[in-house]
Amino acid sequence: MSGYCRGPMNLPASMLLRRAAPLVLAGFIFESCAHYQPQPLVPEQSASEMESRTLGGGAWDRARLTAAALKMQPELEVARAKVATAQAAIVTAGARPNPTFGFSATNVSRLLGGMPPWISGFTLDVPIETAGKRGHRIAQAQALANAAALSFSQAEWFAKSRVRKSLLDSFAAKQRFEIFREQQGDFEETLKLLEAQVEAGEVSRIEAFQARSHLSETRLLSREAETKSAEARAALAAAVGVSVHALDGVQISFAGLEALPRPDERKLRRAALLQRSDLLATLAQYAAAEAALRIEIAKQWPDLHLGPGYAYDQGQDKWTIGFNVTLPVLDQNRGPIAEALAKRREAAANFNALQAKALGEVELALATYRGALAKLETADQLLAAHEKQLRSSEALFKGGESDRLTLVSARVELHNARLSRLDAHAAALQALSALEDAAQLMLTSE
């Protein structure tokens, strides 16, 4: 048998090369594959990192705290991860189907004439997608990636909103505590003056008892305001994405929080109906549903499979070529098309419902804000009246026409008016924040 170099199973060298080629190709392909790299989660490590987060020195206003929240808020990390996942899906959608390689070997026993007893060969299945299915998959994945990016914008907006609301709560609690502390001093002085009058027989003990009750109530309210301040501080730390201890020694600035603008209502409505991130994300999801429908319709056209092959048959090279295609005679993808149509209708309904909800939220927020501004205007008038009354009492006291108890009582009434005005102002600020959330439009500078 000249011309043959015998190897395993007495195969000729040419045949060994033909068999080795696919193995070499497979080795090259698998060598270029991605490899798994473990990345375990260690709760102790992540907890330590969270607790070690700190803020730098200086005054931290709304703008700085918001910037820190956008960098450190864990919920935003979740939203970023979802965007990365959606973007990776675009690569998956654009992948072309791999060809399939098949190899077979047949042993022929009792072969005469000294011919090689083996018949070996390989086949290829080369799939060819038709009707633009790959393009529709890519369009669907891109639409879903856009929806994820818009959802991230939504998460960013609410991170900013949480910082603002927490600052407003801290601002109101701090001012309430200061007013109660001043009022407590006035009630203590009132009680001393009344007790002296009781000893002198000028007033009844009932008046002193009432003053003592007011003092106890004010002390209780002062403690409550102190607790609210601590709660607001903890909420602010959570909004930024740090532990409450990270705010120790940090000077919080409330500059710019007191502004109460008169917004353009028409602009607010249009922003709510056309620019909100959640609306735009729902619109992107509708585009994805459209692309999904196009995919299912395109599946009515079967893909083509080319099938070239080769066989080494007892010393002879034999080549084959063929193709196969699914015949859509029993099923024309009617079920998946119907599902895709229904999901597109559902996506459209979701968008319309969310748009109506957005308009309702803006209308409600506008009504609340108008009412809060009107109440604040009344509180301002009441405060101005009590300030005028205090100036009159001070003048009468200096002129010897009034006693000190009357002056202190005027100061107590002024503190009550200041508290009413503070509550009205805080309610207006929170209503403004709700209005910004409803339209997702910044009405004040950060």
C-alpha positions, 0 to 999 in steps of 0.5 A: 500500500504505497502512498499511505503513512499508517496512523491510528486505525490504519488511516492514510496521512491525508485523511488524518489531516482532514480529521485533525483540521476541525480539531485545530479549528475548534481549539482556536475558537475555544481559546478565543472564548471569554473565561469565567472570573469569580467576583464574590459578594462579601457583605462585611466588606460592603457594609464596611465601605458603606460605613466609611463613606464621609463628606468633606468639610465646608458648607454643604448646600443642596447642590453639593448634597445632590451631587454626592447623592448622584455619586453614592446613592446605591439605588442609582447603582441598581439603575446603572446596572440595568442600563448596562444589562440592556446595552449588553442585550443589543450585542446579543440581539445583533449576533449572527447564528453560528454554523453547525459542524458535523463529523461521522466515520463508518467502518466497512468490514471485509473490504476486498482489494486492500482499500481503507476500511473507513468512510469518513466525512463532515457536514456544515449547516449554515443558517441564513436569517431572512426577512430582516429578523436580525435588524428587528431584534437589534431595534427591539434591544435598542428601544429597551436600552433607551427605556432603561436609560430613561428609567435611570434618569427617573431614578436620578430625578427622585434621588434629587427630590429626596435630598430636597425633601430631607433638607426641607424637613431639616430646615423646618425642624431646626426652625421649630426647635429654635422658636420653641426654645425661645418660647420656653424662655418666655413661659419660664419668665411668665411663670415666675412673674405669675408666681410672684403675683400669686404670693402677693395675692394679686392673681389666683393660682389657676393662672399660675397653673395654666402658665406651668401647663403651657411651659410643660407643653412647650418643653414637650414640643421642643423635645418633639422638634428635636426628635424630628430634626434628628429624623430629618438628619437621618433621612438626609443621610439616607438620601445622600447614600451615607450613614448618619455619622458621616454628617457629624461635624458637617455644616448643612446650608439651607441657602436657596430653599425658601424661594417660592416662585410663581410657575408658568402653569401651561409650561408645567402641564406640557412638561408633565405630558411630554417630558417626564422620564417615566413617560419617555421610558414607556414610549420606548417600551412601546417602540420595543413592542413594535419591534417585537411585533415586526420580529413575529411577523418576519418569522412567517418567512422561514430561515434558510439552512445551507448544507454543504458536506464532504466524504472520504469514501474508500479513497474517493473524495465526495462533495455534497451541497444542499439546503433545507427550509421549514415549510409554513403549511401547518403553522404561520406563527399566528399565535406569537403574532397575536400575542405581540399585537396584544402586547403592543396594545398593552404598551399603548394603554400603559402610555395613555394611562401614565400620561393621564396620571401625569396630568392629574398629578400636576393639576393636584399639585398646582391646586395644593401649591396655590392653596399653600401660597394663599395660606402662607399669605394669611400667615404673613399678615397674622405675623405682621399684626403680632409684630406690630402688637409687640412693638406697641407693647414694648413702647408701652412698657418703656413708657411705664404704661404697661407691666412686664407680664403684658410684654412677655405675653405679647412675645409668646403670642408672636412666637405662636404666630411665627410657628403658624407662619413656619408651618405654612411656609414649610407646607408651601415648600413641600407643595412646590417640591411635589409640583416639581416631581409631578412635572419633573421640572426644576422650578428653583435653582439647586 
